[in-house]
Amino acid sequence: MVKLKHYLNGYLKLHLTGFSPERFFNMCRKHNIEVWNLECREDGYECAMTVDGFLNCKPLVKKSEVKVRIQKKLGLPFFLYRNRRRKLYFLGVFSFFLILYMMSLFIWNITLSGNYRYTSDTLIKFMNEEGIRCGMKKSQMDCDYLESAIRTEFPEITWVSAQVSGTRLLVKIKENDVLSSIPIKDQSPCDLVAEKSGVITKIIVRSGKALVKPGDQVEEGQVLVQGLIPITDDSEQVVAENPVHADADIFAATEYKTVRTFSGWNVLEMDTGRKRHGFFLQFVQFAFHFLPPKSQESKWKFTMEEHQLTLFENFYLPVYWGMIHGKEYNTYERPYTEEEKNDLKDKINIQFLENLREKGVQITENNVKIQENGLEFTITAWAAGEESIGAARPFIPINDTEEINKTDERSGNND
């Protein structure tokens, strides 16, 4: 603050020589004349002094028999006086601050914190749908509405704080660590059907009537557990059927296979060692790239680092810049080696098994092989496993089924 005060009021850099400069400084101290940046030189002293202090120290100069010479006039008043005829310069400075003020009326950065369950891309996309994005006016920003909208759209977010600081929208989020509500268990009547074909290995029925047993071959869509419980009389005659929500653990042995065909020629990339470096500049939606010229026949890969201009912690501007790095490469083809084929086979098989495990399949057998076919080769991965195949299907009561059949019969007769 002291330096800023000196700059705004203007100050002088002085060179001091003479009989008793020490006495001069002591008298300046006594008369409260500010002196700073004092340095001893071979031909005297150098110091800085305010303009008012310099005007008031003339009697002290005479009394101490020293000579004071002005070396430089520094500060804002002297700067403005020296450039008083440079109108375009002051116009440019005024335009700069005017543009800076206009940019400060918009939001140029959105920062999210505290979100773990929902990604930043998901939340940013939702805010864009609500009309909240970078480049909007701060006067149009309704933080209360944004907080309410986020809590409504994402039930697992229990607390939201949105505030505009500078040109930055800060959104702080707290997510619920436990379930917001206990899911209601479905008790509507239904059957359990097979999601896929397989051989039943284990079935444990808790509710309903089992129609299959271990060792049975079932097809996709086949009813495994019926959601009807027969009610019999003393003579073991079925007098009624009670619809229930079928519930059971049904496991079956299933098989999966994937086939991938590749050309016998492997396309490889070779780095030539040539590199290109440049930079880019972007203002709002206008981007400029500066790169050395390249050959039309060469191939390049580019990576880019992006930075946003920030004047203060929360004062962002729509100016982006960064470096561009490029590497030249050539491509050529050659036949796959046996080692490369085996590596490709292992890679495909590992990915194949990982996808099955993500679906809940417990792998019991696995086999992968390579088959040559002229200029191509085929990789076939096969796996056998055990998994749960029961899926609920809404149950259609018998009366409704009979009514549907009667309707179909009438339609047939009319035809």
N, C-alpha and C positions, 0 to 999 in steps of 0.2 A: 504493500500500500504506500509506503514511503517513496519507493522508486516511481510508482505511478503518479504520485503527487508531484514529484520533481519533473517528470516528463510533461505533465499537463501544464505546469506553470512555467516551464523552461528553466534552464540553468546554464552556467558557464564553466568551461574548463580553463583553469588559469595556470600560468607559469610564474613562479615567484623567485626573485633574486634580490640581493642587497645585504645590508649590514647585519640586521637582527631579525631574521624571519621567525625565530622562535618567539620573540617578544610579540610579533604581529599575531601569531596564532593564539597566544595567551590572552591578548586583548580581545580577539574575536570571541574567544570563549567567554570572557567577562561580559561582553556586550550582546551575548546570545545571537551571534552571527554564525549560522550553520556552515560547517566545513566538513567535507567527507572525501573519500578516495584520496587521502594524502599519501604521496610517494616522494621519496628522496631521490634526486638525480645528481649527476656529477656537477651540473651547472646550476643547481638550485632545487626547488620543490615544485611539484605539480599537485593540484587539488581541484575539487569541484565546489562551486558556490552558487547560491541562488542569485537571481538578478537583483532583488531587493537588498540582499546581503552585500553584493558588490557595490551598489550605490551608497550604502551606509558605511562602508569600510574605508572611504577615502581619507578621513582624518587619521585613522589608524595607520594607513600606509605612510603618510607624511611623518607621523610621530615615530614610527619604528625604522624609518629610512630604508624602505624596501621598494622595489619596482615590481609592479604587477602587470602582466601582459595577457591579454585574452588569446587563447589558442583556438578554441572552438565554441560555437554557440549551438547548444543542443536543446532538444525538447520540441513539443508540438507548436508553440507560437513561432519559433524560428523556422521550423519546417514549412509551416503555412506561408510565412512571409517569403521564403526563398522560391516557393512554387506558386506564388500568387497569380502568375500569368499562364500557368498550365491548366487551362479550363477543361480540356479533355481528360486530364488525369483525375481531377476532382469529380468529373462526370462519371468516370469509370468506377471510382470508389463509391460514389452515391448509388450507382446502378448495382454494384456488388451487394451492398447492404440491403437494397430494395429487393433484389432477387432472393437474398438470404431470408428476409422477412416473409416473402411470399411462400417460400418453401416451408417455412415453419408453420404454415397454416394447414399442412397436410400430414397424414400418417405415412411414414416411409419404412417402418419396420414393425413386425409383430413378433413378440417373444412369448413363448409358452413355457411354463415350468410346473412341475408337480404331476404331470400326466405320465402314467406308466401303462395302464391298460389300454388307453386310446392313444394312437400315434399322433404326432404333430401334423402329419399330412391329412389324417382324417378330420381333425379339428379345424385346420386351415380350410379344407374343402367345405366343411359345413358353414364356416364364417363367410366364405365367398358366396355361398348360396343365399345367405342372409344379407348380402350387400356390404359386408365388412371386409375390406381388402386394402392392401398397400396402395396409396395414391388418393384415398378418399379424404374429404375435408374433416378436420377435427370437430368442426361445429356440427356435423351430421352424425357424429359418433355418440350413441346412447349406451353407456356402459351398463346401466341397470337392465336394459332390454337384452343385451348380450349375455349377461350373467343368468337371467331367467331362461333364455333360449337354450343355453348349454345345459343347464340342469334339467330342462324338460326333455331335450333330445337324447341325453346320455344319463340314464337313471343311476348308474354307478358313480357318478360325480356328485358329491354331496355339498361341496363348497366351491364357489367361484368368485374371484375378485378381479375386476377389470378396471384399469385406470390408464389415462393418457399422460405420459410424461415426456415433455419435449415433442419430438416427432415420432415417438415410440409408443406402441400399444402393449402394455404389460398385462398378461392374463395368467393369474396364478390359480392353480387347480388342486383340489384335494379329493382323492377318490376313496370310496368306501372299501374298507378292508374285509368286510363280511358281506354276505348276500343281503340285498335290500329287502327281500321278502322270501319266504319259504315257498318253493314251487308246489302247486296243488297237484296231488297225484291223480292221474286220470283213472276213473273207475267205470267208464262207460263200457258196455258190452262189446267185445271184440274177439277175433280169432288171432292166432299166431300163424303166420305163413312163412315159407322159406324165402329168404332174400336171394339165395343163389343155390345152384345144384350142389349136391354132395352126398356123403354117406354119414348117417347119424352115428355119432360115437358116444354121446351121453345126453340124457334128457331127464330133468328134474322138474316135475309139474307141481306148482303150488295152487293153481286155480285153473279149472277147465278139464277137458277130456282129451287125453293124448291119443292121436291117431297113428303115430309111428313109434317105432322102438329102435334101440341101437342095432346097427347093421342094415337098416333099410336105406335104399337109394331114393332120394327125394329130388324133385325138380323145382326150379324157381317158380314161386307163386303157389306151390302146393300147401294145403292147410296141414299144419303139424299138430296144433292143439286147438280143439274146437271150444268155442265159448258157450257151450250148452251143456248143462248138467242134467242128465235124465233123472226123473223122479218116478219111482216104481211103487206098485201097491204090494200087498202081501203075496200075491201070486207072481211077483217079479215081472209084471206087465208095465211098460212105460205108459204112464198116464199124463205126464207133462214134462216139459223141458224148461229149465231155469236159465236164462241168459246171464252170463257173468263176464267179467273182464279177465280174459285168459292171461295167465302169468306163469312163465316157466323159463328155465335155463336150458337152452338147446344148443349143443355143439355138434359140428359135423366136420368130417375130413373133406377138404376142398383142394383143388388144383388150380395153379395159375401158370401162364406161359407168356413170354414176350419174345418177339422176333424182330431183329434189327438187321438190315441189309446195308452193306457199305461197298463203295467202289474199291477195287484192288489198288488204286493209286492214292497215296497219302499226300495231301497238300501241306507243305511246310512253309514257314516264314523265316527269313534270314535277315538279321540286322546288318545293314551296310556300314554302320558307324557314322553316317552323316546325320547331323542334327540341325534343327532350326529353332531359334528362340525369338519370340516377339512379345507383344503385349496388346491388350485390348482395353478399350474405354467405352463405357455405356452410360448414357444419361437418359433416364426414364426408359423409353422404348427404342432409343436410337443407339446402335452399337457400331463401333469402329474397331477393326482389327488391323494391326500393323505387323506384317510378317515379311521376311525376305522372299523374293520370287522363287518358285520351285519348278522343276522340270515336269512337263506334262505327262511323261511316261513313267515317272516314279510314283511309289506308293508311300503314304505317310500315316503315322498314328500320332494324334495330338492329345495332350492333357492340359488342363487349364486350372489355374488357381484364381478364385474370385474373392474380392474384398469390397466392403461397402464403406464409403466415406463417412467418418464420424468426427464431428467437431468436439462434442462433449460426450459424456456417458450416455445420455438419452437424447442426443440431438443427431439423428441420422439424416442423410441427404440421399436423393435418388441418383447417386453417382457411384458406379462400380468400376473397378479396374482389377487387373491381374496379369500374370505372366502366362504365356503360351509356350509349351515345349513340344517339339515334334521330333520323331525318329523315323528315318527312312528304312524301308524294308522291301525285300523282294520275295516273291513266292515261286516255288518250283514243286514239281511232282516227282515222286519216286514210289516204287512198290512198297507196301507194308512189309516190315520185317516180322519174323515170328514173335520176337519179343514185344513189338508194338501191338500185334494182334492179341497177345495174351494180356497185355496191360489193358487194352480196350475191353476185352472180355471180362476181366475182373472188375473194371469200373462199372460196366453195365449191370453186372450181376449184383454188385454191392448196392447200387441205386435201386434195383428191382426189389431186393430184400428189404431195404429201408422203407420203401413205399408200402410193402405188405405189412410190416410191423406197425407203421403208423395207422393202418386200418384195423389193428388188433389181431392180426393173424399170427399164431404161434407156429413157426417154421419147424417141420419135422424132417423133410427131405429137400435136397436142393441139387440141381444138376445144371451145368452150362456147357455148351459145346460150340465149336466153330465148324462150319461146313463150307468148303470151297465150291464156287459155282462159276467157272470160267474166269472172267475178269472181275468178278464180285465174290464176296464172301458173306455168309450169314451167321450171326450170333444168336443162338436160341438159349434162353434161360428158362428153366422149369423149376417149380417149387410146389411142394405139398405141405399142407398145414392144417391146423385145427382152429376153428373160430366159431363165434356165436352167429347163428343165421336166422334166429327168430325175429320177426317184425310184426307189429300189431296192425291189423286191418279191421276197420269198423265192421261190426256184425250186423247183418241184415236179418231181422226177425222173419220167422216162417210165414206169417200172415202176409207180410209185404212181398215175400218171394212168390207166394201163390197168386197174389193180386197181379204181380208183374207177368207171371206166366199166362194168366187168363187174358190179360191185355194183349200179349203177343199172339195168343190163339185167335182172339177176335180179329186182329189185324190180318192174320193169315186167311181167315174165312172170307173177309171182305174182299181180299185180293182174288 
